[in-house]
């Protein structure tokens, strides 16, 4: 697998007139094409800050982020839009917009000055809808969708954007368990079939443990640990990161047990 995203000695946080507020530092890892990678850790660990930094919404305080062999800071806005697709937890303002129109927004980096979609663009939108399994929702108004349907529409938009990297912030939040599993299986298939790098944050630990190719564990005290899912399950890393006294991790079953 080819490395598509790499962080090297990365320090993340927020800049202000009063000085930098460091959230986490000395982060190094790589993400490969064809992989589904899950970022997991407790609330307040800095997961959202890391996602925003990798997406280009926040500048790194130090270190570097490479997309392929280029530094992220060297990309123009249009180049970024053609390289990284981002699905955030915030609801998009999609009043009076159909699902097909929402997914069509993924073609914006390729459209003409007026935002007109070509026949080729529309074909890509149709293929994205089909791949996610929501072709029948194309004429529906976005506001009429369930949470799961809306999330699928946002993923279809990212697919239509035709980026090599897709970053998702808690894509299974607020969904019922079958819908969570369905979304995660879809993303796993998307990474493998389309040779994309799919990087997402999630609190759905047991689903992530069954599906993810790689995990990025993040904690204020323990820092960041990266590895293949089976490796981190076997070497005690998961137990260290989620030990709360009343919960323990069972490596053989890859389940968290209440004690």
C-alpha positions as YAML, in Angstrom:
chain: A
units: angstrom
residues:
- id: 1
  name: UNK
  ca: [0.00, 0.00, 0.00]
- id: 2
  name: UNK
  ca: [1.19, 3.50, -0.81]
- id: 3
  name: UNK
  ca: [1.45, 6.11, 1.94]
- id: 4
  name: UNK
  ca: [-1.05, 8.89, 1.21]
- id: 5
  name: UNK
  ca: [-0.99, 10.95, 4.43]
- id: 6
  name: UNK
  ca: [1.80, 11.28, 6.97]
- id: 7
  name: UNK
  ca: [2.26, 13.38, 10.10]
- id: 8
  name: UNK
  ca: [5.79, 14.01, 11.28]
- id: 9
  name: UNK
  ca: [6.60, 15.43, 14.75]
- id: 10
  name: UNK
  ca: [3.26, 17.20, 14.58]
- id: 11
  name: UNK
  ca: [2.14, 19.59, 17.30]
- id: 12
  name: UNK
  ca: [-1.53, 20.61, 17.20]
- id: 13
  name: UNK
  ca: [-3.54, 23.26, 18.99]
- id: 14
  name: UNK
  ca: [-4.65, 26.87, 18.69]
- id: 15
  name: UNK
  ca: [-2.83, 30.13, 18.14]
- id: 16
  name: UNK
  ca: [-3.86, 33.40, 19.75]
- id: 17
  name: UNK
  ca: [-2.39, 36.76, 20.71]
- id: 18
  name: UNK
  ca: [-1.76, 35.32, 24.16]
- id: 19
  name: UNK
  ca: [0.35, 32.48, 22.78]
- id: 20
  name: UNK
  ca: [-0.13, 28.94, 21.51]
- id: 21
  name: UNK
  ca: [-2.41, 26.51, 23.33]
- id: 22
  name: UNK
  ca: [-0.92, 23.08, 22.65]
- id: 23
  name: UNK
  ca: [-3.44, 20.23, 22.60]
- id: 24
  name: UNK
  ca: [-1.04, 17.42, 21.67]
- id: 25
  name: UNK
  ca: [2.52, 17.23, 20.39]
- id: 26
  name: UNK
  ca: [5.09, 14.90, 18.87]
- id: 27
  name: UNK
  ca: [2.49, 13.08, 16.74]
- id: 28
  name: UNK
  ca: [3.89, 10.87, 13.97]
- id: 29
  name: UNK
  ca: [2.00, 8.33, 11.89]
- id: 30
  name: UNK
  ca: [1.15, 7.41, 8.31]
- id: 31
  name: UNK
  ca: [-2.09, 6.49, 6.58]
- id: 32
  name: UNK
  ca: [-2.09, 4.26, 3.51]
- id: 33
  name: UNK
  ca: [-4.33, 4.11, 0.48]
- id: 34
  name: UNK
  ca: [-6.89, 1.32, 0.75]
- id: 35
  name: UNK
  ca: [-7.05, 1.59, 4.56]
- id: 36
  name: UNK
  ca: [-9.87, 2.40, 6.94]
- id: 37
  name: UNK
  ca: [-8.24, 4.03, 9.98]
- id: 38
  name: UNK
  ca: [-10.18, 4.87, 13.14]
- id: 39
  name: UNK
  ca: [-9.20, 7.59, 15.61]
- id: 40
  name: UNK
  ca: [-10.44, 6.70, 19.08]
- id: 41
  name: UNK
  ca: [-9.98, 8.06, 22.56]
- id: 42
  name: UNK
  ca: [-11.85, 9.73, 25.42]
- id: 43
  name: UNK
  ca: [-13.61, 13.08, 25.17]
- id: 44
  name: UNK
  ca: [-11.22, 16.00, 25.45]
- id: 45
  name: UNK
  ca: [-8.24, 14.07, 24.10]
- id: 46
  name: UNK
  ca: [-7.88, 16.36, 21.06]
- id: 47
  name: UNK
  ca: [-9.42, 14.17, 18.37]
- id: 48
  name: UNK
  ca: [-11.40, 16.98, 16.71]
- id: 49
  name: UNK
  ca: [-8.34, 19.23, 16.76]
- id: 50
  name: UNK
  ca: [-6.29, 16.54, 15.03]
- id: 51
  name: UNK
  ca: [-9.01, 15.99, 12.41]
- id: 52
  name: UNK
  ca: [-9.26, 19.73, 11.69]
- id: 53
  name: UNK
  ca: [-5.48, 20.00, 11.40]
- id: 54
  name: UNK
  ca: [-5.20, 17.09, 8.97]
- id: 55
  name: UNK
  ca: [-8.09, 18.57, 6.96]
- id: 56
  name: UNK
  ca: [-6.33, 21.92, 6.65]
- id: 57
  name: UNK
  ca: [-8.84, 23.88, 8.75]
- id: 58
  name: UNK
  ca: [-6.24, 24.49, 11.46]
- id: 59
  name: UNK
  ca: [-2.53, 25.09, 10.83]
- id: 60
  name: UNK
  ca: [-0.14, 22.83, 12.74]
- id: 61
  name: UNK
  ca: [1.77, 24.55, 15.53]
- id: 62
  name: UNK
  ca: [4.89, 22.71, 14.42]
- id: 63
  name: UNK
  ca: [5.93, 19.65, 12.46]
- id: 64
  name: UNK
  ca: [4.56, 18.74, 9.07]
- id: 65
  name: UNK
  ca: [1.69, 17.00, 7.30]
- id: 66
  name: UNK
  ca: [2.43, 15.43, 3.94]
- id: 67
  name: UNK
  ca: [-0.16, 14.43, 1.37]
- id: 68
  name: UNK
  ca: [1.79, 12.11, -0.87]
- id: 69
  name: UNK
  ca: [5.16, 13.82, -1.07]
- id: 70
  name: UNK
  ca: [3.88, 17.40, -0.71]
- id: 71
  name: UNK
  ca: [3.43, 19.47, 2.41]
- id: 72
  name: UNK
  ca: [-0.23, 20.22, 3.13]
- id: 73
  name: UNK
  ca: [0.52, 23.96, 3.34]
- id: 74
  name: UNK
  ca: [1.62, 24.00, -0.31]
- id: 75
  name: UNK
  ca: [-1.84, 23.04, -1.59]
- id: 76
  name: UNK
  ca: [-4.15, 25.71, -2.97]
- id: 77
  name: UNK
  ca: [-7.82, 25.67, -1.93]
- id: 78
  name: UNK
  ca: [-8.84, 24.04, -5.21]
- id: 79
  name: UNK
  ca: [-6.09, 21.44, -4.93]
- id: 80
  name: UNK
  ca: [-7.19, 20.69, -1.37]
- id: 81
  name: UNK
  ca: [-10.80, 20.26, -2.49]
- id: 82
  name: UNK
  ca: [-9.64, 17.76, -5.12]
- id: 83
  name: UNK
  ca: [-7.46, 15.85, -2.64]
- id: 84
  name: UNK
  ca: [-9.28, 15.69, 0.72]
- id: 85
  name: UNK
  ca: [-13.01, 15.17, 1.21]
- id: 86
  name: UNK
  ca: [-14.29, 16.12, 4.67]
- id: 87
  name: UNK
  ca: [-17.51, 15.01, 6.37]
- id: 88
  name: UNK
  ca: [-18.09, 16.87, 9.63]
- id: 89
  name: UNK
  ca: [-20.68, 16.31, 12.36]
- id: 90
  name: UNK
  ca: [-22.25, 19.74, 11.80]
- id: 91
  name: UNK
  ca: [-25.36, 19.65, 9.67]
- id: 92
  name: UNK
  ca: [-25.01, 21.41, 6.34]
- id: 93
  name: UNK
  ca: [-27.48, 24.13, 5.43]
- id: 94
  name: UNK
  ca: [-29.45, 22.17, 2.86]
- id: 95
  name: UNK
  ca: [-32.88, 23.79, 3.00]
- id: 96
  name: UNK
  ca: [-34.84, 23.23, -0.22]
- id: 97
  name: UNK
  ca: [-32.05, 21.08, -1.65]
- id: 98
  name: UNK
  ca: [-32.54, 17.60, -3.05]
- id: 99
  name: UNK
  ca: [-30.18, 14.74, -2.26]
- id: 100
  name: UNK
  ca: [-28.92, 14.79, -5.86]
- id: 101
  name: UNK
  ca: [-28.16, 18.51, -5.56]
- id: 102
  name: UNK
  ca: [-26.33, 17.99, -2.25]
- id: 103
  name: UNK
  ca: [-24.20, 15.21, -3.69]
- id: 104
  name: UNK
  ca: [-23.62, 17.41, -6.74]
- id: 105
  name: UNK
  ca: [-21.86, 19.93, -4.49]
- id: 106
  name: UNK
  ca: [-19.01, 17.45, -4.40]
- id: 107
  name: UNK
  ca: [-18.35, 18.36, -8.04]
- id: 108
  name: UNK
  ca: [-17.88, 22.07, -7.23]
- id: 109
  name: UNK
  ca: [-14.07, 21.97, -7.53]
- id: 110
  name: UNK
  ca: [-14.45, 20.70, -11.10]
- id: 111
  name: UNK
  ca: [-17.43, 22.82, -12.24]
- id: 112
  name: UNK
  ca: [-17.23, 25.94, -14.39]
- id: 113
  name: UNK
  ca: [-17.41, 29.53, -13.11]
- id: 114
  name: UNK
  ca: [-21.20, 29.34, -12.87]
- id: 115
  name: UNK
  ca: [-21.16, 26.03, -11.00]
- id: 116
  name: UNK
  ca: [-22.82, 24.21, -13.87]
- id: 117
  name: UNK
  ca: [-22.41, 20.45, -13.83]
- id: 118
  name: UNK
  ca: [-21.48, 18.75, -17.08]
- id: 119
  name: UNK
  ca: [-22.95, 15.47, -18.27]
- id: 120
  name: UNK
  ca: [-19.78, 13.77, -16.98]
- id: 121
  name: UNK
  ca: [-20.23, 15.42, -13.57]
- id: 122
  name: UNK
  ca: [-23.84, 14.24, -13.36]
- id: 123
  name: UNK
  ca: [-22.75, 10.71, -14.21]
- id: 124
  name: UNK
  ca: [-20.25, 10.79, -11.35]
- id: 125
  name: UNK
  ca: [-23.01, 12.00, -8.99]
- id: 126
  name: UNK
  ca: [-25.26, 9.14, -10.13]
- id: 127
  name: UNK
  ca: [-22.44, 6.64, -9.58]
- id: 128
  name: UNK
  ca: [-21.79, 8.01, -6.07]
- id: 129
  name: UNK
  ca: [-25.49, 7.69, -5.18]
- id: 130
  name: UNK
  ca: [-25.51, 4.13, -6.50]
- id: 131
  name: UNK
  ca: [-22.32, 3.15, -4.66]
- id: 132
  name: UNK
  ca: [-23.77, 4.31, -1.35]
- id: 133
  name: UNK
  ca: [-27.11, 2.67, -2.16]
- id: 134
  name: UNK
  ca: [-29.30, 5.79, -2.11]
- id: 135
  name: UNK
  ca: [-30.19, 6.28, -5.78]
- id: 136
  name: UNK
  ca: [-33.86, 6.15, -4.80]
- id: 137
  name: UNK
  ca: [-33.35, 9.14, -2.50]
- id: 138
  name: UNK
  ca: [-32.00, 11.41, -5.26]
- id: 139
  name: UNK
  ca: [-35.21, 13.49, -5.69]
- id: 140
  name: UNK
  ca: [-35.94, 13.70, -1.96]
- id: 141
  name: UNK
  ca: [-35.50, 16.93, -0.03]
- id: 142
  name: UNK
  ca: [-32.53, 16.65, 2.35]
- id: 143
  name: UNK
  ca: [-34.58, 17.92, 5.30]
- id: 144
  name: UNK
  ca: [-36.89, 14.90, 4.96]
- id: 145
  name: UNK
  ca: [-34.08, 12.38, 5.49]
- id: 146
  name: UNK
  ca: [-33.39, 10.34, 8.59]
- id: 147
  name: UNK
  ca: [-30.02, 10.79, 10.30]
- id: 148
  name: UNK
  ca: [-28.69, 7.63, 8.65]
- id: 149
  name: UNK
  ca: [-29.91, 8.68, 5.20]
- id: 150
  name: UNK
  ca: [-28.42, 12.14, 5.62]
- id: 151
  name: UNK
  ca: [-25.07, 10.65, 6.62]
- id: 152
  name: UNK
  ca: [-25.09, 8.43, 3.53]
- id: 153
  name: UNK
  ca: [-25.83, 11.48, 1.39]
- id: 154
  name: UNK
  ca: [-22.84, 13.31, 2.88]
- id: 155
  name: UNK
  ca: [-20.62, 10.29, 2.21]
- id: 156
  name: UNK
  ca: [-21.91, 10.18, -1.38]
- id: 157
  name: UNK
  ca: [-20.99, 13.88, -1.70]
- id: 158
  name: UNK
  ca: [-17.44, 13.06, -0.56]
- id: 159
  name: UNK
  ca: [-17.26, 10.19, -3.06]
- id: 160
  name: UNK
  ca: [-18.46, 12.47, -5.88]
- id: 161
  name: UNK
  ca: [-15.63, 14.84, -4.94]
- id: 162
  name: UNK
  ca: [-13.24, 12.13, -6.17]
- id: 163
  name: UNK
  ca: [-10.57, 12.73, -3.55]
- id: 164
  name: UNK
  ca: [-7.89, 10.23, -2.59]
- id: 165
  name: UNK
  ca: [-8.44, 10.97, 1.12]
- id: 166
  name: UNK
  ca: [-11.73, 11.16, 3.02]
- id: 167
  name: UNK
  ca: [-11.78, 12.42, 6.63]
- id: 168
  name: UNK
  ca: [-14.94, 11.98, 8.71]
- id: 169
  name: UNK
  ca: [-15.65, 13.32, 12.19]
- id: 170
  name: UNK
  ca: [-17.84, 10.81, 14.06]
- id: 171
  name: UNK
  ca: [-19.85, 9.65, 11.02]
- id: 172
  name: UNK
  ca: [-21.87, 7.19, 13.15]
- id: 173
  name: UNK
  ca: [-22.91, 9.63, 15.89]
- id: 174
  name: UNK
  ca: [-26.64, 9.61, 16.72]
- id: 175
  name: UNK
  ca: [-27.33, 6.50, 14.60]
- id: 176
  name: UNK
  ca: [-28.87, 3.25, 15.82]
- id: 177
  name: UNK
  ca: [-26.57, 0.23, 16.02]
- id: 178
  name: UNK
  ca: [-27.52, -1.40, 12.67]
- id: 179
  name: UNK
  ca: [-27.05, 1.96, 10.92]
- id: 180
  name: UNK
  ca: [-23.66, 2.43, 12.61]
- id: 181
  name: UNK
  ca: [-22.52, -0.98, 11.35]
- id: 182
  name: UNK
  ca: [-23.89, -0.28, 7.87]
- id: 183
  name: UNK
  ca: [-22.03, 3.04, 7.58]
- id: 184
  name: UNK
  ca: [-18.77, 1.52, 8.82]
- id: 185
  name: UNK
  ca: [-19.03, -1.41, 6.39]
- id: 186
  name: UNK
  ca: [-19.70, 1.06, 3.57]
- id: 187
  name: UNK
  ca: [-16.58, 3.06, 4.45]
- id: 188
  name: UNK
  ca: [-14.48, -0.10, 4.76]
- id: 189
  name: UNK
  ca: [-15.61, -1.20, 1.29]
- id: 190
  name: UNK
  ca: [-15.02, 2.28, -0.12]
- id: 191
  name: UNK
  ca: [-11.43, 2.29, 1.12]
- id: 192
  name: UNK
  ca: [-10.69, -1.18, -0.25]
- id: 193
  name: UNK
  ca: [-12.52, -1.00, -3.59]
- id: 194
  name: UNK
  ca: [-11.67, 2.58, -4.52]
- id: 195
  name: UNK
  ca: [-8.15, 2.54, -2.99]
- id: 196
  name: UNK
  ca: [-8.94, 5.60, -0.88]
- id: 197
  name: UNK
  ca: [-7.59, 6.53, 2.53]
- id: 198
  name: UNK
  ca: [-10.54, 6.76, 4.93]
- id: 199
  name: UNK
  ca: [-9.75, 8.30, 8.32]
- id: 200
  name: UNK
  ca: [-12.52, 8.76, 10.87]
- id: 201
  name: UNK
  ca: [-13.06, 9.49, 14.53]
- id: 202
  name: UNK
  ca: [-15.55, 7.37, 16.44]
- id: 203
  name: UNK
  ca: [-16.76, 6.43, 19.91]
- id: 204
  name: UNK
  ca: [-18.17, 3.14, 18.59]
- id: 205
  name: UNK
  ca: [-15.22, 1.13, 19.83]
- id: 206
  name: UNK
  ca: [-16.40, -2.41, 19.28]
- id: 207
  name: UNK
  ca: [-17.44, -1.74, 15.68]
- id: 208
  name: UNK
  ca: [-14.11, -0.02, 15.04]
- id: 209
  name: UNK
  ca: [-12.24, -2.99, 16.48]
- id: 210
  name: UNK
  ca: [-14.00, -5.35, 14.09]
- id: 211
  name: UNK
  ca: [-13.65, -3.23, 10.95]
- id: 212
  name: UNK
  ca: [-10.64, -0.87, 11.15]
- id: 213
  name: UNK
  ca: [-7.36, -1.78, 9.46]
- id: 214
  name: UNK
  ca: [-5.47, 0.54, 11.77]
- id: 215
  name: UNK
  ca: [-6.18, 2.49, 14.97]
- id: 216
  name: UNK
  ca: [-4.90, 5.84, 16.19]
- id: 217
  name: UNK
  ca: [-5.33, 5.92, 19.98]
- id: 218
  name: UNK
  ca: [-5.31, 9.39, 21.56]
- id: 219
  name: UNK
  ca: [-5.23, 10.36, 25.22]
- id: 220
  name: UNK
  ca: [-4.15, 13.46, 27.16]
- id: 221
  name: UNK
  ca: [-1.86, 11.47, 29.46]
- id: 222
  name: UNK
  ca: [-0.73, 8.62, 27.23]
- id: 223
  name: UNK
  ca: [-0.33, 10.64, 24.04]
- id: 224
  name: UNK
  ca: [-0.83, 9.04, 20.64]
- id: 225
  name: UNK
  ca: [-0.27, 5.37, 19.80]
- id: 226
  name: UNK
  ca: [-0.73, 4.01, 16.27]
- id: 227
  name: UNK
  ca: [-0.83, 0.46, 15.01]
- id: 228
  name: UNK
  ca: [-2.77, -2.31, 13.35]
- id: 229
  name: UNK
  ca: [-5.96, -3.19, 15.19]
- id: 230
  name: UNK
  ca: [-4.91, -6.74, 16.06]
- id: 231
  name: UNK
  ca: [-1.52, -5.55, 17.33]
- id: 232
  name: UNK
  ca: [-2.98, -2.92, 19.66]
- id: 233
  name: UNK
  ca: [-5.59, -5.36, 20.94]
- id: 234
  name: UNK
  ca: [-2.93, -7.96, 21.76]
- id: 235
  name: UNK
  ca: [-0.20, -5.78, 23.30]
- id: 236
  name: UNK
  ca: [-2.35, -4.15, 25.99]
- id: 237
  name: UNK
  ca: [-2.58, -0.69, 24.41]
- id: 238
  name: UNK
  ca: [-6.38, -0.71, 24.32]
- id: 239
  name: UNK
  ca: [-6.56, -1.66, 27.98]
- id: 240
  name: UNK
  ca: [-4.19, 1.18, 28.92]
- id: 241
  name: UNK
  ca: [-6.11, 3.78, 26.96]
- id: 242
  name: UNK
  ca: [-9.57, 2.81, 28.20]
- id: 243
  name: UNK
  ca: [-8.92, 1.57, 31.73]
- id: 244
  name: UNK
  ca: [-11.47, 3.30, 33.96]
- id: 245
  name: UNK
  ca: [-11.54, 0.77, 36.79]
- id: 246
  name: UNK
  ca: [-15.01, -0.50, 35.92]
- id: 247
  name: UNK
  ca: [-14.17, -1.40, 32.30]
- id: 248
  name: UNK
  ca: [-11.53, -3.77, 30.97]
- id: 249
  name: UNK
  ca: [-10.63, -4.93, 27.47]
- id: 250
  name: UNK
  ca: [-10.69, -8.63, 26.57]
- id: 251
  name: UNK
  ca: [-8.20, -9.17, 23.71]
- id: 252
  name: UNK
  ca: [-9.48, -12.60, 22.62]
- id: 253
  name: UNK
  ca: [-13.02, -11.35, 22.00]
- id: 254
  name: UNK
  ca: [-12.05, -7.73, 21.24]
- id: 255
  name: UNK
  ca: [-14.75, -6.56, 23.62]
- id: 256
  name: UNK
  ca: [-14.86, -4.18, 26.56]
- id: 257
  name: UNK
  ca: [-16.21, -5.85, 29.69]
- id: 258
  name: UNK
  ca: [-17.92, -4.18, 32.65]
- id: 259
  name: UNK
  ca: [-16.32, -5.37, 35.87]
...
